[in-house]
Structures are given as C-alpha cells and as structure tokens.
C-alpha cells in the first residue's frame, strides 16, 4: 500500500497551465514552448511594478483607469497574429506550431495540417515578410502553403514589404517622386536579388546596360537632390526630408558594396530586379498573390490590427469611413501615388514609431478612434526583446508584438536560441502571447480590464 506522505506533488507554478495551447509537433519546433502561464499584465498596480523594477508592461490599474470604462467588443472567433517574420521560414514554422493552429508532421515546410481550431481561425500576417532573414522566397512559399491548405489568411502591409514593392515598380523612373525608390530599398533587399540569381538566372546572365546606363537606371541623379524637398514639402516633415536626403546618399554607397559582398555586379542586380518585377508584379508571376492579397489594416472587434499604428489623419478616416476606407485609400494610393502612400498619413500605418519626425497622433486622433469604436491596436514594427508588451499609448491599449524572431535580428540583439512568436485571440475574451524569449504564456483576460466586455 502506498504511503501518501511520500507522494510528490508538483508545485502549481510548475504544472502545465490550462491556458497553454495544444501544441502539436513540438519535436519540429527548436524553441522551448512554454508550459506555464502568467497574468498579462502581471502587476495589479504601479507601486509593486515599480518596486519590482519591471517596467516592460503597463500595470493593470493603469489600463483600467485609462480605458476600462469603454464598451469593448471581442469577436467570437480565434485569431492567430504573426508579424515581422523577416524572410525566416524556420521562425514561421516555430510560430505556427506555437499557435496550436497546425499539427506538424515532418521536416518539410509543407509537412503539416490544420488542427480543428486552425480550420476555423483567421491567420493574420501583419507585415514585414521581406529582408533581414535567410530567404525571402522560401518564407513567401511557406505562407502560400498555409493558404493552399485552406486556412483563412489575411496579409497586411509592412514597411519592408512596401519598400520592396514600390522599388521594383518604379525602378528606372526619373520623376522626383519616384527616382529614389529603388535605392530606398537599401542593402537589405539585395539578398532578394541574390536569391533570384541563384534560382532563376543562368551562369553569366547579366544586364546588357553599360555602367553609366546602370547608374542612371538605378540611382537618382544630382538634380533629384535639388527637386525632392519641394516635392516632399507639405507631405513630409522638414526634419524627415533632411533625413531622407542623407539616407539616400548613404544607400547609394551601401548598395554597390553589398552587391560586391554578394559576388554580384550592378548588372546582375538590374537583371535580377527585372526578373523580380515579373515574379511579383506580373499577374502570372509566382509571387503576384502576395501583394494582390495585401491590405493595410484589419478590424477585430474594438481592436485595429496594423503593422505599425495610426496618426491623426488615419484615425479620422477610421471614424468617418471605417477600416474599409483605410484599405480603399491604401489601394488607391498604391496604384496612383506610391510616394504619398509611403511618406503620407496612410504610410503611418506601416511606418510610424510615434517619433517627433512621424506624422502626429494626438488627442484629436484618439477621439476619432473612440468615435470609430476602436480602443486598442495590435501591431509589430518595433522589435522588442522579452516577448510581447501591453501598454497605453495616448488613450489606446497597445499590444506590441514584434518579438525579434528572425535569425539575423536575434544575432544583432544578442538573443539566445531560435525565435518564434504568436498572439492567440481566443473566442472567450482571452489573448495568449507566446514567444521564444519569455518562459510563460502571457494571459490577457479582457474581462479584468473591461467590465463592459461584449463577446460577439
């Protein structure tokens, strides 16, 4: 007969939490998946938070005091949020496994199936699929696999994605609004062209243009530096114009150096860029679907989901025209005036970091967001190091979710191990935040903040 006194009881904080997703395929996920949970935010009030010296998240009392009286609406459906995967298909796989929305069965990028939860969920890819990581094309193919498996997938614009799109679309144009857009892509995008050379170009294939013709096709001339400020004034803040001019000069030096480091000439880059235009912009191109499916924002109950955020102008559009209006403006400007899209207010949705040089977001904008029934923003864009954050910005609840998942960002930031992250918005008013850099599932229970929470 066993002796109860000798029985070992696992401490409650070591037991698997009921909030932990049903991970399926853990052996194919190189990052540790959390088995325990923690309230998010974990501090009730500022006093204990300050004593603990942990200022990463806002405290619960602040959220309640600033926004808790609002009639918050939460959709009765599961949503999986991913952002800033940056050309890293392995980080994408780990993030999908962490969500519980897929059942991973093997080593290949397509070796999985949707779980029952995943079949009914919305998968949101909130921007920045390009640059930084090991393979742009592999990540895009991996996202397409999810779509082809029948998942409901929403793709939102990130600044790196749009920079690539407009750089390809307006390569060779000499108008002051367009002449710098290819160079604006910067050295990080040159790896895309190296991938295209490897996969699509034969040995020795290169541009037939002369060196001077290549320079003219790819770079703005000196006249552009004189005419750009006048073109930009009124749309771009003066401080940002000065910064833009300096950055373009820097990029004109960096780009050829990066080409040489990749073993490519400007002729190779030009030829690869022409192929990229076919792959991404031609309706028959392999990756045309990516930009074709892209929007700039998604409404999810009382949340706005975007890559970066909002400013006063986009908040007013949201109030008067809804998120449909934001996406309509995005597509219209993308077609008619990519310069205004990238530098103007709609561009704030994938570029702002709420700095002095960014388009302002003031109480006027907050009031318009309230008028629209939007009280929170879920976004990426600003990479962070301890998993997702929850905070107040002006009068809006913010979930910051760029968790530095791609391999090269992790090296630069000194983060250990492989990356991956997701936020799961459950249909019961709970959001679960999971990342490689935090040992617990962060549990945001909306009812703790919003007494008038409505689930619809």
C-alpha positions in Angstrom: 0.0 0.0 0.0 1.5 3.4 -1.0 2.3 5.9 1.6 0.5 9.3 0.8 3.2 11.1 2.8 5.8 10.0 0.2 3.7 11.2 -2.8 5.3 14.1 -4.8 3.0 17.0 -5.6 4.1 19.1 -8.5 4.1 22.8 -7.4 1.2 24.7 -9.0 3.6 27.1 -10.7 5.3 24.1 -12.4 2.2 22.4 -13.6 1.0 22.7 -17.2 -1.4 25.6 -17.4 -4.9 25.3 -18.8 -4.1 28.3 -20.9 -1.3 26.6 -22.8 -2.2 25.8 -26.4 -2.4 22.2 -27.5 1.0 22.2 -29.3 1.2 19.6 -32.0 4.6 18.9 -33.5 6.8 20.1 -30.7 9.7 18.0 -31.9 9.8 20.1 -35.0 10.0 23.3 -33.0 13.5 24.0 -31.9 12.5 26.7 -29.4 11.1 25.8 -25.9 7.4 26.1 -25.8 6.1 27.5 -22.5 4.1 25.1 -20.3 3.1 27.6 -17.7 1.1 30.8 -17.8 1.3 34.2 -16.2 -1.3 37.0 -16.0 -0.7 39.8 -18.5 -0.1 42.4 -17.3 1.3 40.7 -14.2 1.3 43.7 -11.9 -2.0 45.0 -10.5 -0.7 48.4 -9.6 2.2 50.8 -10.2 3.6 50.5 -6.7 4.5 46.8 -6.9 5.6 47.2 -10.5 8.0 50.0 -9.6 9.3 48.1 -6.6 10.0 45.1 -8.8 11.8 47.3 -11.3 9.9 45.6 -14.2 8.5 48.4 -16.4 8.2 46.3 -19.5 4.3 46.2 -19.4 1.8 48.7 -18.1 0.1 47.8 -14.8 -3.5 46.6 -14.7 -4.7 49.6 -12.7 -3.4 52.0 -15.5 -5.3 50.0 -18.2 -8.5 50.0 -16.1 -8.2 53.7 -15.3 -7.5 54.9 -18.8 -9.6 52.6 -21.0 -11.6 50.2 -18.7 -14.8 52.1 -18.9 -15.1 51.6 -22.7 -17.6 49.2 -24.2 -15.0 46.8 -25.6 -16.1 44.3 -28.2 -14.3 40.9 -28.7 -15.0 38.6 -31.7 -16.3 35.1 -31.0 -13.6 33.6 -33.2 -9.9 32.5 -32.9 -7.3 34.8 -34.5 -3.6 34.0 -34.7 -1.4 37.0 -35.0 2.1 36.9 -36.6 4.4 39.8 -37.6 7.9 40.7 -38.6 9.0 37.2 -39.6 11.5 38.8 -42.0 12.4 36.1 -44.5 12.8 33.4 -41.9 10.7 30.3 -42.8 12.0 28.4 -39.8 10.8 31.1 -37.4 7.5 31.0 -39.3 7.2 27.2 -38.7 8.0 27.6 -35.0 5.4 30.4 -34.7 2.8 28.3 -36.3 3.5 25.3 -34.0 3.3 27.7 -31.0 -0.2 28.8 -32.1 -1.7 25.4 -31.9 -3.4 26.1 -35.2 -1.4 23.4 -37.0 -0.3 19.8 -36.5 3.3 19.5 -37.7 4.2 16.0 -39.0 7.7 16.2 -40.6 10.7 18.2 -41.6 9.4 19.9 -44.8 7.8 23.3 -45.0 4.5 21.7 -46.1 4.6 18.8 -43.6 1.6 19.8 -41.5 -2.2 20.0 -41.4 -4.6 22.4 -39.8 -6.0 21.5 -36.4 -9.7 21.8 -35.8 -9.0 25.2 -34.1 -6.9 26.3 -37.1 -9.6 25.3 -39.6 -12.0 27.8 -38.1 -9.4 30.6 -37.3 -8.1 33.6 -39.0 -4.3 33.7 -39.5 -3.1 37.3 -39.7 0.4 38.0 -41.2 0.9 41.6 -40.1 3.7 42.8 -42.3 7.5 42.7 -42.9 7.9 39.3 -44.6 10.9 40.7 -46.5 14.6 41.4 -45.7 16.9 40.5 -42.8 16.4 36.7 -42.8 17.9 33.9 -44.8 15.4 33.5 -47.6 12.6 35.8 -48.8 11.3 33.4 -51.4 11.2 30.4 -49.0 9.1 32.3 -46.5 6.7 33.5 -49.1 6.3 30.0 -50.4 5.7 28.8 -46.8 2.9 31.4 -46.3 1.4 30.3 -49.6 1.4 26.7 -48.4 -0.8 27.8 -45.5 -3.2 29.5 -47.9 -3.3 26.4 -50.1 -4.1 24.2 -47.2 -7.4 26.1 -46.8 -6.5 28.4 -44.0 -8.2 31.9 -43.8 -5.1 34.2 -44.2 -5.1 38.0 -44.0 -1.9 39.7 -45.2 -1.2 43.3 -44.0 1.4 45.7 -45.4 4.7 46.2 -43.6 7.3 48.9 -44.4 9.8 46.4 -45.7 7.2 44.8 -48.0 6.0 48.2 -49.4 9.6 49.4 -49.8 10.3 46.3 -52.0 7.1 46.7 -54.0 7.5 50.4 -54.9 11.2 49.9 -55.5 10.5 47.3 -58.1 7.5 49.0 -59.6 9.3 52.4 -60.2 12.8 51.2 -61.0 14.2 53.4 -63.8 11.6 56.2 -63.3 13.2 59.7 -63.1 10.3 61.8 -61.7 11.3 63.4 -58.4 8.7 61.4 -56.5 9.9 58.1 -57.9 13.6 58.3 -58.8 14.9 57.3 -55.3 12.5 54.4 -54.7 14.8 51.6 -55.9 17.7 52.9 -53.9 15.3 53.4 -50.9 15.0 49.6 -50.7 18.6 49.6 -49.4 21.2 46.9 -49.0 18.9 44.5 -47.0 16.9 43.9 -50.2 19.9 43.0 -52.2 19.8 39.5 -50.8 16.4 39.0 -52.5 18.2 39.6 -55.9 20.9 37.1 -54.9 18.2 34.5 -54.3 16.6 35.3 -57.7 20.0 34.9 -59.3 20.5 31.6 -57.6 17.1 30.2 -58.6 16.3 31.8 -61.9 19.4 33.1 -63.7 21.8 31.1 -65.7 25.6 31.4 -65.3 26.8 34.7 -66.9 23.3 36.2 -67.3 23.5 39.9 -66.5 22.2 43.3 -67.8 23.3 44.4 -71.2 23.4 48.1 -70.0 26.7 49.9 -69.6 27.9 51.1 -66.2 26.7 54.6 -66.8 23.3 53.3 -68.1 23.0 51.1 -65.0 23.8 54.0 -62.7 21.2 56.1 -64.5 18.6 53.3 -64.2 19.1 52.5 -60.6 20.1 55.7 -58.8 18.7 59.3 -58.6 20.9 61.9 -60.2 22.1 65.1 -58.6 19.1 67.1 -59.9 16.9 64.8 -57.7 18.5 66.1 -54.5 17.6 69.6 -55.5 14.0 68.9 -56.6 12.9 66.3 -53.9 12.5 68.8 -51.0 10.0 70.8 -53.0 8.1 67.7 -54.0 8.0 66.4 -50.4 7.2 69.6 -48.6 3.8 69.7 -47.1 3.6 65.9 -47.1 6.8 65.1 -45.3 8.0 67.0 -42.2 11.1 69.1 -42.8 13.3 67.1 -40.4 12.3 64.0 -42.2 13.1 65.5 -45.6 16.7 66.2 -44.4 17.0 62.7 -43.0 15.7 61.2 -46.3 18.2 63.1 -48.4 21.1 61.9 -46.2 19.8 58.3 -46.2 19.6 58.2 -50.0 23.2 59.3 -50.3 24.2 56.6 -47.8 22.3 54.0 -49.6 23.9 54.9 -52.9 27.2 54.0 -51.4 26.0 51.0 -49.4 24.1 49.3 -52.3 27.2 48.7 -54.6 29.2 47.5 -51.6 26.5 45.0 -50.7 26.4 43.8 -54.3 30.1 43.2 -54.2 29.9 41.3 -50.9 27.3 39.0 -52.5 29.5 38.5 -55.5 27.2 40.4 -57.8 27.6 43.4 -60.1 25.2 46.2 -60.6 24.4 44.5 -63.9 23.5 41.3 -62.1 21.3 43.3 -59.7 19.5 45.0 -62.6 18.8 41.8 -64.4 17.6 40.1 -61.2 15.4 43.1 -60.4 13.8 42.8 -63.9 13.0 39.1 -63.1 11.7 40.2 -59.7 9.2 42.5 -61.4 7.9 39.6 -63.4 7.7 37.3 -60.3 5.9 39.9 -58.1 4.1 42.3 -60.4 3.1 40.2 -63.4 -0.3 38.5 -62.8 1.3 35.3 -63.9 4.2 35.7 -61.6 4.8 33.1 -58.8 4.5 35.7 -56.0 1.9 38.0 -57.5 -0.6 36.7 -55.0 1.3 38.3 -52.1 0.9 41.9 -52.9 -2.5 41.2 -54.5 -3.9 40.0 -51.2 -2.4 42.8 -49.1 -4.4 45.3 -47.1 -3.2 47.9 -44.6 -5.5 47.3 -41.7 -8.0 44.8 -40.2 -10.8 45.5 -37.7 -11.1 42.9 -35.0 -13.9 43.9 -32.6 -12.6 47.0 -30.8 -9.0 46.3 -32.0 -7.4 47.8 -35.1 -4.7 45.4 -36.4 -1.9 47.0 -38.5 1.8 46.7 -38.9 2.8 50.0 -37.1 0.0 52.2 -35.9 -2.0 55.3 -36.8 -1.8 59.1 -36.9 -4.5 61.8 -36.7 -5.5 61.6 -40.3 -5.9 57.9 -40.5 -7.8 57.9 -37.2 -10.2 60.4 -38.8 -10.6 58.1 -41.8 -11.3 55.2 -39.5 -14.0 57.3 -37.8 -15.7 58.5 -41.0 -15.1 55.7 -43.4 -14.2 52.7 -41.3 -11.3 50.3 -41.9 -12.8 49.7 -45.3 -12.0 53.3 -46.0 -8.4 52.9 -44.8 -7.9 49.9 -47.1 -9.5 51.8 -50.0 -7.1 54.7 -49.6 -4.2 52.3 -49.3 -5.0 50.6 -52.6 -5.8 53.8 -54.4 -2.5 55.4 -53.4 -0.6 52.2 -54.1 -1.9 52.4 -57.7 -1.8 56.2 -58.2 0.8 57.8 -56.0 3.2 55.4 -54.1 5.2 58.4 -53.0 2.3 59.8 -51.0 1.4 56.3 -49.8 4.9 55.7 -48.4 5.5 59.2 -46.9 2.0 60.3 -46.1 -0.5 59.5 -43.4 -1.7 56.2 -44.8 2.0 55.2 -44.7 2.0 55.8 -41.0 0.0 52.6 -40.6 3.1 50.6 -41.6 5.9 53.1 -40.7 5.1 55.2 -37.6 7.1 54.8 -34.4 5.4 57.9 -32.9 8.6 59.9 -33.1 8.8 63.6 -33.5 9.6 63.2 -37.2 6.5 61.0 -37.7 3.0 62.2 -38.5 1.4 63.3 -35.2 -1.0 61.2 -33.2 -2.7 63.5 -30.7 -5.8 63.6 -28.5 -7.7 64.5 -31.7 -6.7 61.2 -33.2 -7.6 59.3 -30.0 -11.1 60.9 -30.0 -11.6 59.8 -33.6 -10.5 56.3 -32.7 -13.0 56.3 -29.9 -15.7 57.6 -32.3 -14.9 54.6 -34.5 -15.3 52.2 -31.6 -11.6 51.3 -31.6 -9.9 51.2 -28.2 -6.8 49.1 -28.9 -4.1 48.5 -31.5 -2.3 45.2 -32.2 0.9 45.8 -34.1 4.5 44.8 -34.8 7.2 47.0 -36.3 9.2 48.0 -33.2 11.3 45.0 -32.3 11.4 44.1 -28.6 13.3 41.5 -26.6 11.2 39.9 -23.9 8.2 38.8 -25.8 5.0 40.8 -26.4 4.2 44.0 -24.4 1.0 45.6 -23.4 0.9 49.3 -22.7 -1.1 52.5 -23.2 -0.1 54.9 -25.9 -2.0 58.2 -25.6 -5.5 56.8 -24.9 -5.2 53.5 -26.7 -4.4 50.0 -25.5 -1.4 48.7 -27.4 -0.2 45.1 -27.9 3.4 45.4 -29.2 4.2 42.1 -31.0 7.5 42.3 -33.0 9.4 39.7 -31.0 12.6 39.7 -33.0 12.0 36.2 -34.4 14.3 36.2 -37.4 17.8 34.7 -37.1 19.7 37.8 -38.0 17.8 40.2 -35.8 18.4 37.8 -32.9 22.1 37.8 -33.6 22.3 41.6 -33.7 20.2 41.8 -30.5 22.2 39.1 -28.7 19.1 36.9 -28.2 19.8 33.3 -27.4 18.4 30.4 -29.5 15.9 30.3 -32.4 13.0 32.7 -32.5 9.2 32.4 -32.9 6.1 34.2 -31.6 2.4 34.4 -31.9 -0.6 36.0 -30.2 -3.7 33.9 -30.0 -7.0 35.8 -29.6 -9.4 33.2 -28.3 -13.2 33.5 -28.7 -13.7 33.7 -24.9 -12.1 37.2 -24.4 -8.6 35.9 -23.7 -5.4 36.7 -25.6 -2.4 34.4 -25.2 1.1 35.8 -26.1 3.8 33.2 -26.7 7.4 33.9 -27.7 10.9 32.3 -27.6 12.1 34.9 -25.1 9.6 34.5 -22.2 9.2 31.4 -20.2 5.4 31.6 -19.7 2.3 32.1 -21.8 1.2 35.6 -21.2 -2.6 35.6 -20.5 -4.6 38.8 -21.2 -8.1 38.3 -19.8 -10.1 41.2 -21.3 -12.7 41.0 -18.5 -10.1 42.1 -16.0 -9.7 45.4 -17.8 -13.2 45.9 -19.4 -16.2 45.3 -17.1 -18.5 46.0 -20.0 -16.8 43.5 -22.3 -19.1 42.1 -25.0 -18.2 38.9 -27.0 -20.0 38.8 -30.4 
